[in-house]
Amino acid sequence: MQFIHADFLLRSKAAQTLYHEVAEKLPIIDYHCHLPPVEIAEDQRWSNIAEAWLGADHYKWRVMRTDGIPERYITGDAPAREKFQKFAEAMPHALRNPMYHWCHLELARYFGIDDKLLSGETAQEIWDRAEAVCREPGFSARGLMVRSNVEAVCTTDDPVDDLRHHAAVAADTAFPVRVLPAWRPDRGFAIGNTEAWNGWVDRLAAAAGMDIATLSDFLEALRKRHDFFHAAGCRLSDYGLNAVLAEPCTEADMAAIFAKARGGKTPTPEEEAKFRSRLLILCGEMDARAGWTWQLHFNALRNNATRLFQGYGPDAGGDAIGDWVVAAPLSRILDTLDRDDRLPKTILYSLNPRDNEMLVALAGCFQRDPVPGKIQVGSAWWFNDQMDGMKRQLEAVSQLGLLHRFVGMLTDSRSFLSYTRHEYFRRILCQMLGEDIEAGILPNDLELVGGLVRAVCHDNAASYFGFHA
């Protein structure tokens, strides 16, 4: 029997019905990804499967490093065919790692290869068959998005970006996918690295067409760029916080810290924490005024291996799960904004799965009409977007919140082949619900339960984010 088949992961009749009759054909709204907009604008193509698969995928790099493969075949100068061979040789050792499922789903969906398991022995045949597919006219960035039934994607963009690639895509009315920017101002928070921060502030000044000498100037420049992003269709922001900080900081405190850093002096760690805390609150207010959704990502312990960071930079596979305290500071942030109805629609993501139940419980304290599910606990993120992580997140939302209001899955990926993660999520969701139906935990009412599936897989996201507003 084929490994990837029509009922993959679907072990009951109810699950199969929910998936094939409801979830399977729903369009994808990928509201958080890291696709390079230039590659969409230029309709990127790839010569071979190694280029499409291994070029910037730190998930695959970690598998290869763990299998003892020399770095030359991972991020080094080895030929593409040799890199693919080494990855193929590692694949049989990845049983029970989500990469095994993801890769075989991608082989089946995008290369039409569902009759072979990837291994060192099958690498040459799969390479040849995939290379032929790469030459087909539709195997391109835009072609893959259309083929994957993508309705909209939100990329991750710096406030200083001119968004010209988004404009180019939007101008092509023949391309049916909405490609929207998402606001990611993390560099504006990184005041502790004063030289790099000042360089970014100078770029912000140029983008906003003004000088930035004071805190007031800085905030005005951010507001100008925020308005520019809104006009380009942006409706989500994204903040990579690592630790959640909520230190008291007055406007005068913030102005003094800004002046110190703008003058080239490095703030103390305490001053940096105060500045970051207040800036987050101010950004939340901006997002709320614009009707945006802000996404808060935290508990990522980044760049752990100095060797990897110095050799290959960030996002090279040297990050891990962090364990900073979250509940109390996050509560202060949400409460500060909620008190005066300045809290935007919110999606919370912790890289530490221990936080699932805590986050859903905390989110329930700040739900507020007229938005159903205004405060969301986001889909299983990064190290958690595997079968167990997805189930744990779904269980927490189900037991302590309302699964019916959840805005669903995202790719968080730089790859145009990652839309199979939506399929993976949908199969897992349908299997969970189908199993409950079979056990009598849920009513044997496929219209009722199917409505939940449709809401989570598409309809909630379509209404929640307000892309057409």
ChimeraX attribute file (.defattr): number of C-alpha atoms within 10 A of each C-alpha:
attribute: neighborCount
match mode: 1-to-1
recipient: residues
	/A:1	5
	/A:2	10
	/A:3	15
	/A:4	20
	/A:5	13
	/A:6	11
	/A:7	16
	/A:8	15
	/A:9	15
	/A:10	22
	/A:11	14
	/A:12	17
	/A:13	15
	/A:14	22
	/A:15	26
	/A:16	21
	/A:17	18
	/A:18	27
	/A:19	26
	/A:20	14
	/A:21	13
	/A:22	21
	/A:23	25
	/A:24	15
	/A:25	12
	/A:26	15
	/A:27	16
	/A:28	24
	/A:29	26
	/A:30	23
	/A:31	25
	/A:32	21
	/A:33	18
	/A:34	17
	/A:35	21
	/A:36	17
	/A:37	23
	/A:38	15
	/A:39	15
	/A:40	21
	/A:41	19
	/A:42	14
	/A:43	15
	/A:44	16
	/A:45	20
	/A:46	15
	/A:47	14
	/A:48	20
	/A:49	23
	/A:50	20
	/A:51	15
	/A:52	18
	/A:53	19
	/A:54	20
	/A:55	16
	/A:56	17
	/A:57	18
	/A:58	19
	/A:59	17
	/A:60	20
	/A:61	22
	/A:62	16
	/A:63	20
	/A:64	24
	/A:65	16
	/A:66	12
	/A:67	16
	/A:68	10
	/A:69	18
	/A:70	12
	/A:71	14
	/A:72	12
	/A:73	22
	/A:74	26
	/A:75	18
	/A:76	11
	/A:77	10
	/A:78	13
	/A:79	11
	/A:80	17
	/A:81	17
	/A:82	14
	/A:83	23
	/A:84	24
	/A:85	21
	/A:86	19
	/A:87	27
	/A:88	22
	/A:89	20
	/A:90	22
	/A:91	23
	/A:92	14
	/A:93	15
	/A:94	16
	/A:95	11
	/A:96	11
	/A:97	13
	/A:98	17
	/A:99	16
	/A:100	16
	/A:101	20
	/A:102	19
	/A:103	19
	/A:104	21
	/A:105	26
	/A:106	20
	/A:107	22
	/A:108	18
	/A:109	17
	/A:110	18
	/A:111	19
	/A:112	13
	/A:113	18
	/A:114	17
	/A:115	13
	/A:116	16
	/A:117	21
	/A:118	25
	/A:119	18
	/A:120	16
	/A:121	12
	/A:122	14
	/A:123	20
	/A:124	16
	/A:125	12
	/A:126	20
	/A:127	19
	/A:128	13
	/A:129	16
	/A:130	20
	/A:131	17
	/A:132	14
	/A:133	18
	/A:134	20
	/A:135	14
	/A:136	10
	/A:137	9
	/A:138	15
	/A:139	19
	/A:140	21
	/A:141	20
	/A:142	23
	/A:143	17
	/A:144	17
	/A:145	23
	/A:146	16
	/A:147	12
	/A:148	21
	/A:149	16
	/A:150	20
	/A:151	18
	/A:152	19
	/A:153	23
	/A:154	26
	/A:155	25
	/A:156	23
	/A:157	23
	/A:158	18
	/A:159	28
	/A:160	22
	/A:161	15
	/A:162	14
	/A:163	18
	/A:164	13
	/A:165	19
	/A:166	20
	/A:167	16
	/A:168	14
	/A:169	23
	/A:170	19
	/A:171	10
	/A:172	11
	/A:173	9
	/A:174	8
	/A:175	14
	/A:176	16
	/A:177	20
	/A:178	18
	/A:179	27
	/A:180	26
	/A:181	28
	/A:182	30
	/A:183	27
	/A:184	20
	/A:185	20
	/A:186	16
	/A:187	17
	/A:188	19
	/A:189	19
	/A:190	16
	/A:191	25
	/A:192	19
	/A:193	15
	/A:194	18
	/A:195	15
	/A:196	14
	/A:197	19
	/A:198	19
	/A:199	13
	/A:200	17
	/A:201	22
	/A:202	18
	/A:203	15
	/A:204	24
	/A:205	21
	/A:206	14
	/A:207	17
	/A:208	21
	/A:209	12
	/A:210	15
	/A:211	14
	/A:212	19
	/A:213	15
	/A:214	14
	/A:215	18
	/A:216	12
	/A:217	14
	/A:218	20
	/A:219	15
	/A:220	16
	/A:221	24
	/A:222	23
	/A:223	17
	/A:224	17
	/A:225	23
	/A:226	21
	/A:227	14
	/A:228	16
	/A:229	24
	/A:230	20
	/A:231	10
	/A:232	18
	/A:233	21
	/A:234	25
	/A:235	25
	/A:236	30
	/A:237	25
	/A:238	19
	/A:239	17
	/A:240	18
	/A:241	17
	/A:242	19
	/A:243	20
	/A:244	23
	/A:245	22
	/A:246	22
	/A:247	18
	/A:248	12
	/A:249	17
	/A:250	12
	/A:251	11
	/A:252	10
	/A:253	15
	/A:254	20
	/A:255	15
	/A:256	17
	/A:257	22
	/A:258	23
	/A:259	16
	/A:260	14
	/A:261	19
	/A:262	21
	/A:263	12
	/A:264	13
	/A:265	15
	/A:266	17
	/A:267	20
	/A:268	12
	/A:269	11
	/A:270	9
	/A:271	20
	/A:272	21
	/A:273	22
	/A:274	20
	/A:275	29
	/A:276	24
	/A:277	22
	/A:278	21
	/A:279	17
	/A:280	20
	/A:281	18
	/A:282	15
	/A:283	20
	/A:284	25
	/A:285	17
	/A:286	19
	/A:287	25
	/A:288	19
	/A:289	12
	/A:290	16
	/A:291	18
	/A:292	24
	/A:293	25
	/A:294	25
	/A:295	25
	/A:296	21
	/A:297	20
	/A:298	22
	/A:299	23
	/A:300	21
	/A:301	16
	/A:302	16
	/A:303	18
	/A:304	13
	/A:305	13
	/A:306	11
	/A:307	11
	/A:308	16
	/A:309	17
	/A:310	10
	/A:311	11
	/A:312	14
	/A:313	13
	/A:314	14
	/A:315	15
	/A:316	19
	/A:317	22
	/A:318	20
	/A:319	18
	/A:320	16
	/A:321	18
	/A:322	16
	/A:323	18
	/A:324	15
	/A:325	13
	/A:326	17
	/A:327	13
	/A:328	12
	/A:329	16
	/A:330	19
	/A:331	17
	/A:332	15
	/A:333	20
	/A:334	22
	/A:335	16
	/A:336	15
	/A:337	17
	/A:338	15
	/A:339	10
	/A:340	8
	/A:341	12
	/A:342	19
	/A:343	27
	/A:344	24
	/A:345	24
	/A:346	26
	/A:347	22
	/A:348	19
	/A:349	23
	/A:350	27
	/A:351	23
	/A:352	20
	/A:353	19
	/A:354	11
	/A:355	19
	/A:356	24
	/A:357	19
	/A:358	15
	/A:359	24
	/A:360	23
	/A:361	17
	/A:362	18
	/A:363	22
	/A:364	16
	/A:365	12
	/A:366	18
	/A:367	17
	/A:368	15
	/A:369	8
	/A:370	7
	/A:371	11
	/A:372	17
	/A:373	25
	/A:374	21
	/A:375	27
	/A:376	25
	/A:377	29
	/A:378	25
	/A:379	24
	/A:380	27
	/A:381	21
	/A:382	19
	/A:383	16
	/A:384	20
	/A:385	22
	/A:386	22
	/A:387	17
	/A:388	13
	/A:389	18
	/A:390	19
	/A:391	18
	/A:392	18
	/A:393	22
	/A:394	24
	/A:395	16
	/A:396	20
	/A:397	24
	/A:398	15
	/A:399	12
	/A:400	17
	/A:401	20
	/A:402	16
	/A:403	19
	/A:404	19
	/A:405	21
	/A:406	28
	/A:407	26
	/A:408	28
	/A:409	27
	/A:410	24
	/A:411	25
	/A:412	20
	/A:413	22
	/A:414	16
	/A:415	19
	/A:416	23
	/A:417	22
	/A:418	20
	/A:419	23
	/A:420	21
	/A:421	21
	/A:422	21
	/A:423	21
	/A:424	21
	/A:425	22
	/A:426	23
	/A:427	23
	/A:428	23
	/A:429	24
	/A:430	28
	/A:431	24
	/A:432	19
	/A:433	22
	/A:434	27
	/A:435	19
	/A:436	16
	/A:437	20
	/A:438	15
	/A:439	11
	/A:440	10
	/A:441	11
	/A:442	15
	/A:443	12
	/A:444	15
	/A:445	10
	/A:446	19
	/A:447	11
	/A:448	11
	/A:449	21
	/A:450	19
	/A:451	16
	/A:452	21
	/A:453	24
	/A:454	19
	/A:455	21
	/A:456	21
	/A:457	27
	/A:458	21
	/A:459	20
	/A:460	20
	/A:461	21
	/A:462	18
	/A:463	14
	/A:464	18
	/A:465	18
	/A:466	15
	/A:467	16
	/A:468	8
	/A:469	7
